[in-house]
Amino acid sequence: MQFTIALPETIDLAIIGAGPHALTLTTHLLQKRQSIRGKFSVFDPSGRWMSHWKQQFAALEIPHLRSPAVHHPDPNPFALRKFAESRPDELFPPYDLPGTQLFEDFCQDVIRVWQLQEQVIPLAVKSIEPLPHHLRPRFRLCLQDGQEVIARRVVLATSSAQIQIPDWVNQIQTAYPQDRLCHSQTIDLRKLQLMGKRVLIVGGGLTSGHLALGAISRGAKVHLMIRRQLAEKLFDAEPGWLGPKYLKDFFAQPDWGQRVMMIQQARNGGSMTPAIATQLRQQMRRGKIRIDENCQVVKAEWLGENWRVECSDGGKHECDYIWLSTGTKFDVTTEPLLKDILAAYPIKIVKGLPVLDTCLRWPGCELFIMGGLAALQVGPTARNLSGARMACEKIVPAIVKPSVALSHTFNRVQAS
């Protein structure tokens, strides 16, 4: 029996998504203005905070985060350290990286302290329709159960990244079982029996390292193929990107195309932490994994029982599974929720990234964007936990003080 969730007809602020970015935004809003408590709603089909994040970390058996303990959803940067005082062995070297369980428990504590348990409405938003009005444009949100809500302002805080599939995958001629070739985002190590199986993992980022170790621990022989050298980095972007050291030049750069290049160079494709790279080298010495660098798949063929793969170095290999750890990309033109916004308010887009105003607002309307799509105004760490905090510094003042006039930020975007 289907229960209809009773929703108000109009809300002041709709937050779409209930992940780390949305949670960060909510605590920062409440810290600045307690009276906003009854005026916003968070929409996520799971009905729970952090459920997608939790699922991804569990599926890949990730033991700890890549970002240090100061990056988390609470406005107080030291809150996680304080929370971890009785659990010091769950902060990992070299920079007190929080264990996955510790971080999850901390986030649950943040949700309890800020009284946000009941805040998530368990419905997906299917479309955001701008309602033109010469004084105050609003948005109609169409929800998965057919209900509609009118919102004065909207923040899109979903991860909204497209998975990247290499060209050779689309050129496979023969039909093959779906579970024999998958993208890392759909893999759940906990459900797999891999004893004696051969797994080819394509990609050189941290995810491919987690997948390789997970497959080896289940008795698989792993072949890791990386199109460049294996890159070892503690963080996916240099710590200088968290403050003025690098951001000063980034924000001073008026050319959006140059900003895109700075973002790409800062992230520079995938990299593994030294700890994971060390574990992989140990497994290599034990004969459990083969790592081919500067090598990529050019053709794959399903033989009925297993794969035959041809590589750019002329090598041919057979395997039972192919896992694509080829990352994601951000492209505002392919985000279904922004289709109507794009049509009503066409804006400048550079390499898939929207040129937002300095408050991360879509020029011309009261829709704000967090996460990877906001990179042109936040920098290379926009998608990370640190990027969530940096986004809040820009969005929160525009929401709690609507006098941060639309017109002046809009004009500044037009001028640049």
C-alpha positions in Angstrom: 0.0 0.0 0.0 1.4 3.4 -1.1 1.4 6.1 1.5 1.6 9.7 0.3 4.0 11.8 2.2 2.3 15.0 3.2 4.3 17.9 1.9 3.8 21.7 2.1 2.7 23.3 -1.1 5.5 25.8 -1.0 8.9 25.8 0.7 11.5 28.5 1.0 14.5 26.3 0.2 14.7 22.8 -1.4 18.0 21.0 -1.0 18.3 18.1 -3.5 20.5 15.3 -2.3 21.4 14.1 1.3 25.1 13.4 0.9 28.1 15.1 2.6 27.6 18.3 0.6 24.0 18.7 1.6 24.7 17.8 5.2 27.6 20.4 5.3 25.3 23.1 3.8 22.5 22.3 6.3 24.7 22.7 9.4 26.4 25.8 8.1 23.0 27.4 7.3 21.7 26.6 10.8 24.8 27.9 12.4 24.3 31.3 10.8 20.5 31.4 11.1 18.6 29.1 13.5 15.3 30.5 12.2 15.8 28.8 8.9 15.0 25.4 10.5 11.4 25.1 9.5 11.9 26.6 6.1 13.9 24.1 4.2 13.4 20.5 3.0 16.0 17.9 1.8 15.0 15.5 -0.9 16.7 12.1 -1.3 15.1 8.8 -2.5 16.8 6.9 0.4 15.2 9.1 3.0 18.5 9.0 5.0 21.5 11.2 5.2 24.7 9.9 3.6 23.2 6.7 2.4 24.9 6.7 -1.1 28.2 7.6 0.5 27.9 4.8 3.0 27.0 2.3 0.3 29.9 3.3 -2.0 32.5 3.0 0.9 31.1 -0.3 2.0 30.9 -1.7 -1.5 34.6 -1.0 -2.1 35.6 -1.9 1.4 37.4 1.4 1.8 39.1 1.5 5.3 39.5 5.2 5.7 39.0 8.5 4.0 41.6 10.3 1.8 41.0 13.7 3.4 42.4 14.7 6.8 40.2 14.9 9.9 39.5 18.7 9.5 37.3 18.0 6.5 33.8 17.0 7.5 30.2 18.4 7.5 30.3 20.2 10.9 31.0 23.9 10.9 33.6 23.5 13.7 36.8 22.1 11.9 38.0 20.4 15.1 34.7 18.6 15.9 35.8 15.3 14.4 39.1 15.3 16.3 37.2 15.9 19.5 34.8 13.1 18.6 37.7 10.8 17.9 39.4 11.4 21.3 38.3 8.1 22.7 39.1 6.3 19.3 42.6 7.5 18.4 43.5 4.3 16.6 40.8 5.2 14.0 42.8 8.2 12.7 45.3 6.9 10.2 48.7 8.4 9.3 50.1 10.5 7.9 47.5 13.3 8.4 44.9 11.7 10.8 42.7 10.3 8.0 39.4 9.2 9.6 38.5 5.6 9.5 35.3 4.9 7.5 33.3 3.8 10.6 34.6 6.7 12.6 33.5 9.2 10.0 30.1 7.5 9.6 29.5 7.6 13.4 30.7 11.2 13.5 28.2 12.2 10.8 25.4 10.4 12.6 26.4 12.5 15.7 26.3 15.7 13.6 22.8 14.8 12.4 21.8 14.1 16.1 23.4 17.3 17.5 21.8 19.5 14.8 18.5 17.6 15.0 18.4 16.7 11.3 17.1 13.1 11.6 13.6 14.0 10.3 14.7 16.4 7.7 15.1 14.1 4.7 12.0 13.5 2.5 12.3 10.0 1.0 11.4 11.1 -2.6 13.5 11.7 -5.6 13.1 15.0 -7.5 12.3 14.2 -11.1 12.5 17.7 -12.6 13.0 21.3 -11.7 10.9 23.7 -13.7 11.5 27.4 -13.4 8.2 29.3 -13.0 8.8 32.8 -14.6 7.6 35.7 -12.5 8.8 39.2 -13.0 9.2 39.8 -9.3 10.2 36.5 -7.8 10.8 33.5 -10.1 10.2 30.2 -8.3 10.6 26.5 -9.1 8.2 23.7 -9.5 9.7 20.4 -8.2 8.1 17.3 -9.6 8.6 14.3 -7.3 8.7 10.6 -8.0 5.3 10.0 -6.4 3.7 12.5 -8.7 3.5 15.3 -6.1 4.6 18.8 -6.9 6.2 21.4 -4.6 6.9 25.1 -5.3 10.3 26.2 -4.0 11.6 29.8 -3.8 15.2 28.6 -3.9 16.9 25.4 -4.8 20.3 23.9 -4.0 21.5 21.0 -6.2 23.8 19.0 -4.0 23.8 15.6 -5.7 27.1 14.3 -7.0 25.8 14.5 -10.6 28.8 13.0 -12.2 28.6 10.9 -15.4 30.5 7.7 -15.5 33.2 7.6 -18.2 33.1 4.5 -20.5 36.0 4.0 -22.8 35.3 3.8 -26.6 36.4 0.2 -27.0 33.5 -0.9 -24.7 30.9 0.4 -27.2 32.7 -1.4 -30.0 32.3 -4.9 -28.5 30.6 -7.0 -31.2 29.3 -9.9 -29.1 26.6 -10.0 -26.4 28.1 -10.7 -22.9 26.7 -11.2 -19.4 26.2 -7.8 -17.7 28.2 -8.8 -14.6 31.3 -9.6 -16.6 32.0 -6.0 -17.6 31.1 -3.3 -15.1 32.0 0.2 -14.0 33.4 0.6 -10.5 30.3 2.5 -9.4 28.2 -0.6 -9.8 30.6 -3.1 -8.1 29.9 -4.4 -4.6 32.8 -6.5 -3.5 30.8 -7.9 -0.6 28.6 -9.9 -3.0 31.3 -11.4 -5.1 32.8 -14.9 -5.2 36.1 -14.6 -7.1 38.2 -17.6 -6.0 40.5 -18.6 -9.0 39.0 -15.9 -11.3 41.0 -13.5 -13.4 40.0 -9.9 -13.1 41.2 -7.1 -15.4 40.9 -3.7 -13.8 41.3 -0.6 -16.1 42.3 2.7 -14.5 45.0 4.0 -12.1 43.0 5.9 -9.5 42.5 5.1 -5.8 39.3 3.2 -6.6 41.1 0.7 -8.8 43.6 0.1 -6.0 40.7 -0.7 -3.6 39.1 -3.0 -6.2 42.4 -4.8 -6.8 43.0 -5.4 -3.1 39.4 -6.5 -2.6 39.6 -9.0 -5.6 42.9 -10.4 -4.4 41.5 -10.9 -0.9 38.8 -13.0 -2.5 41.3 -15.3 -4.2 41.3 -13.6 -7.7 44.4 -13.0 -9.9 44.3 -9.4 -10.8 45.7 -7.6 -13.9 45.8 -3.8 -13.4 46.1 -1.7 -16.6 47.0 2.0 -16.4 47.2 4.2 -19.5 50.0 6.3 -17.8 52.5 5.8 -15.1 51.1 4.8 -11.7 50.9 8.1 -9.9 51.3 8.2 -6.1 49.8 11.2 -4.2 48.5 11.6 -0.7 45.6 13.7 -1.9 43.9 14.0 -5.2 44.8 17.7 -5.4 47.7 19.4 -3.6 46.8 20.9 -0.2 47.7 24.3 -1.6 44.3 24.2 -3.4 42.5 24.4 0.0 43.6 28.0 0.7 45.0 31.1 -0.9 48.3 29.6 -1.9 46.9 28.3 -5.2 43.4 29.7 -5.1 44.5 33.3 -5.3 45.8 32.9 -8.8 42.9 30.7 -9.7 40.3 33.3 -8.7 42.4 36.1 -10.3 42.2 34.2 -13.7 39.5 35.9 -15.8 39.6 33.3 -18.6 37.2 30.4 -17.8 39.0 28.1 -20.2 42.3 28.7 -18.3 40.5 27.9 -15.1 39.4 24.5 -16.6 43.0 23.8 -17.5 44.1 24.7 -13.9 41.5 22.3 -12.5 42.6 19.5 -14.8 46.3 20.0 -14.1 45.6 20.1 -10.3 43.7 16.8 -10.3 45.8 15.3 -13.2 43.8 12.1 -13.7 43.7 9.4 -11.1 46.3 8.8 -8.4 46.8 6.3 -5.5 47.8 7.0 -2.0 51.3 5.7 -1.1 49.8 3.3 1.4 47.6 1.6 -1.3 50.5 1.6 -3.9 52.7 -0.1 -1.3 50.1 -2.9 -0.7 49.8 -3.5 -4.4 53.6 -3.8 -4.8 53.6 -6.4 -2.0 50.9 -8.4 -3.8 52.9 -8.1 -7.0 55.9 -9.7 -5.3 53.5 -12.5 -4.2 52.4 -13.0 -7.8 48.8 -12.0 -7.1 48.7 -9.0 -9.4 50.3 -7.9 -12.6 50.5 -4.1 -13.2 50.9 -2.8 -16.8 51.6 0.9 -17.0 51.5 3.1 -20.2 49.1 0.5 -21.6 45.4 0.5 -22.6 42.8 -1.8 -24.0 42.2 -1.3 -27.8 39.8 -4.2 -28.3 37.8 -6.7 -26.2 36.0 -9.8 -27.3 33.6 -12.0 -25.4 34.5 -15.7 -26.2 31.4 -17.2 -24.5 33.1 -18.1 -21.2 35.7 -15.3 -20.8 37.2 -12.2 -22.4 40.1 -11.8 -24.8 41.6 -8.4 -24.7 44.1 -6.7 -27.1 46.3 -3.9 -25.8 48.1 -0.9 -27.2 51.4 -2.6 -26.5 50.5 -5.5 -28.7 49.8 -7.8 -25.8 46.8 -10.2 -25.7 45.3 -11.3 -22.4 42.3 -13.4 -21.3 40.3 -12.8 -18.2 36.9 -13.6 -16.6 35.9 -10.1 -15.5 36.6 -6.6 -16.7 36.2 -3.8 -14.2 36.3 -0.2 -15.4 37.7 2.2 -12.9 37.7 5.0 -15.5 36.3 7.7 -13.3 33.5 10.2 -13.8 33.2 13.5 -15.5 31.0 16.5 -14.9 28.8 17.9 -17.7 26.0 20.3 -16.9 24.4 19.7 -20.3 23.7 16.0 -19.5 22.3 16.6 -16.0 18.6 15.8 -16.4 17.5 18.0 -13.4 19.0 21.1 -15.1 17.4 20.6 -18.6 14.6 23.1 -18.0 16.9 25.5 -16.2 19.3 25.5 -19.1 16.4 26.2 -21.5 15.0 29.0 -19.5 18.3 30.6 -18.5 21.0 29.8 -21.0 24.4 30.5 -19.6 28.0 30.2 -20.5 29.3 26.6 -20.3 33.0 25.8 -20.5 34.0 22.1 -21.1 30.8 21.0 -19.5 31.1 23.3 -16.4 28.6 26.1 -15.9 29.8 29.6 -15.3 28.0 30.4 -12.0 28.0 33.7 -10.1 30.4 34.1 -7.1 27.7 32.7 -4.8 27.5 29.5 -6.9 24.1 30.7 -8.2 22.9 30.1 -11.7 22.8 33.5 -13.3 19.2 34.8 -13.6 17.6 32.6 -11.0 17.8 31.3 -7.4 19.3 27.9 -8.1 22.6 27.1 -6.4 25.0 24.3 -7.3 27.4 22.4 -5.0 29.9 19.7 -5.9 32.0 19.1 -9.1 29.8 21.2 -11.3 30.7 24.3 -9.2 34.5 23.8 -9.9 34.9 27.0 -11.9 34.1 29.0 -8.8 35.4 26.7 -6.1 38.5 25.1 -7.6 39.8 21.6 -8.2 38.6 20.3 -4.8 34.9 21.3 -5.5 33.7 17.6 -5.4 35.6 16.8 -2.1 34.6 17.3 1.5 36.8 20.4 1.6 35.0 21.7 -1.5 31.7 21.4 0.4 32.9 23.7 3.1 34.3 26.2 0.5 30.9 26.1 -1.4 29.1 26.9 1.9 31.2 30.0 2.4 29.8 31.2 -0.9 26.2 30.0 -0.8 25.2 30.5 2.8 25.5 34.3 2.8 23.4 34.5 -0.3 20.6 32.4 1.4 20.6 33.9 4.9 21.1 37.5 3.6 19.0 37.7 0.4 20.2 41.3 0.1 23.3 39.9 -1.5 21.6 41.2 -4.6 21.0 39.0 -7.6 21.6 42.0 -9.9 25.1 42.8 -8.8 26.4 39.2 -8.9 24.7 38.7 -12.2 26.3 41.7 -13.7 29.7 40.6 -12.5 29.3 37.3 -14.2 28.1 39.0 -17.4 31.2 41.3 -17.3 33.6 38.4 -16.9 
